[in-house]
Amino acid sequence: MGVVALGPGVYRIPTAGDFINSFAFIEADGSVTLVDTGTRFATKRIVNGLAAFGKHPRDVQRIILTHAHADHAGSAARLLPHTGADGADVHVDDAEYIRAGTAAPYSSPILEMLDRLPGMGFAACPVARTITDGDVLDVAGGLLVRHTPGHTPGHVSLLHRESGVLITGDSIFNMNGRMTWPFKAACTDFPLNRTTAAVLADEEYQVAAFTHGPHIATGAREAVRGFLRREGVVA
């Protein structure tokens, strides 16, 4: 599975087939903002993904993490020394987990235990900036932060209005040809995840990009609203 252009200067980088994706934004000066870094095994795939559109890790000047789980922050610490970034940007409510290299709480004690085993989880990574709901980050013309907690306390979704691309993070999956919720066991607060996803119905976008699953290229807002309506989250 190769890199996919989602819009002008916006790319999806599959790091485990379509099952786990990172995203890249090309800035006006040619630098790159990277959103999420996959698992600790994803480094080479991200490097190869950058090369597919003529970029190198040293071109990455900013790393944004949607939340503090190992399939999103796994390669952040390993990539960081090879980039121009001075840390990761993360919501204030997940920042301490990223700094400590500790996953945000799961609702499953088994997952909590597994995350602490040697070779699991992710390494501690410096936090360059903390972000909050409503921030418009200086990324490729403006990237709106929507705080969508529940999967983790500081989970965020990101909207690039200029290209019409929404990155849902783990607020919603798109697996096996249909949208679904994240696994309950992997959420800090699954009912809250369902509730906060409703904000994604209110924004305007044409493309929905999911960390887990292929993107929806046309009619994305209607598809997301339809899913949320069927789930009783929006009217």
NORKA-V212091 format. One record per residue. N is the residue number from 0. OMEGA is omega in whole degrees, 0 to 359 (999 if undefined). Layout:
<<N;OMEGA> <N;OMEGA>>
This chain:
<<0;183> <1;179> <2;182> <3;174> <4;178> <5;181> <6;179> <7;178> <8;180> <9;186> <10;170> <11;180> <12;177> <13;179> <14;174> <15;192> <16;176> <17;187> <18;176> <19;182> <20;165> <21;183> <22;181> <23;176> <24;177> <25;180> <26;181> <27;180> <28;178> <29;178> <30;187> <31;166> <32;181> <33;177> <34;181> <35;187> <36;176> <37;178> <38;178> <39;178> <40;190> <41;188> <42;183> <43;181> <44;177> <45;177> <46;178> <47;178> <48;176> <49;180> <50;181> <51;174> <52;168> <53;182> <54;182> <55;177> <56;180> <57;177> <58;180> <59;181> <60;181> <61;175> <62;177> <63;177> <64;180> <65;177> <66;187> <67;170> <68;190> <69;179> <70;177> <71;181> <72;190> <73;183> <74;185> <75;183> <76;181> <77;180> <78;191> <79;182> <80;182> <81;181> <82;174> <83;179> <84;179> <85;180> <86;179> <87;171> <88;184> <89;179> <90;184> <91;183> <92;176> <93;188> <94;182> <95;177> <96;179> <97;180> <98;183> <99;186> <100;182> <101;180> <102;170> <103;189> <104;170> <105;173> <106;180> <107;175> <108;180> <109;178> <110;176> <111;181> <112;181> <113;183> <114;182> <115;180> <116;178> <117;179> <118;177> <119;175> <120;181> <121;182> <122;177> <123;182> <124;176> <125;174> <126;181> <127;182> <128;169> <129;183> <130;181> <131;182> <132;178> <133;176> <134;171> <135;184> <136;180> <137;182> <138;173> <139;178> <140;177> <141;180> <142;183> <143;177> <144;171> <145;179> <146;181> <147;185> <148;181> <149;173> <150;165> <151;180> <152;183> <153;180> <154;176> <155;166> <156;188> <157;181> <158;175> <159;187> <160;183> <161;180> <162;183> <163;182> <164;172> <165;172> <166;185> <167;190> <168;179> <169;175> <170;177> <171;172> <172;173> <173;189> <174;175> <175;173> <176;178> <177;176> <178;179> <179;172> <180;171> <181;180> <182;182> <183;184> <184;183> <185;181> <186;170> <187;183> <188;185> <189;178> <190;178> <191;176> <192;178> <193;183> <194;186> <195;177> <196;181> <197;181> <198;181> <199;177> <200;186> <201;183> <202;178> <203;178> <204;179> <205;183> <206;174> <207;181> <208;186> <209;173> <210;180> <211;179> <212;179> <213;179> <214;173> <215;191> <216;181> <217;179> <218;187> <219;182> <220;179> <221;179> <222;179> <223;178> <224;179> <225;177> <226;181> <227;178> <228;179> <229;181> <230;178> <231;182> <232;175> <233;181> <234;999>>
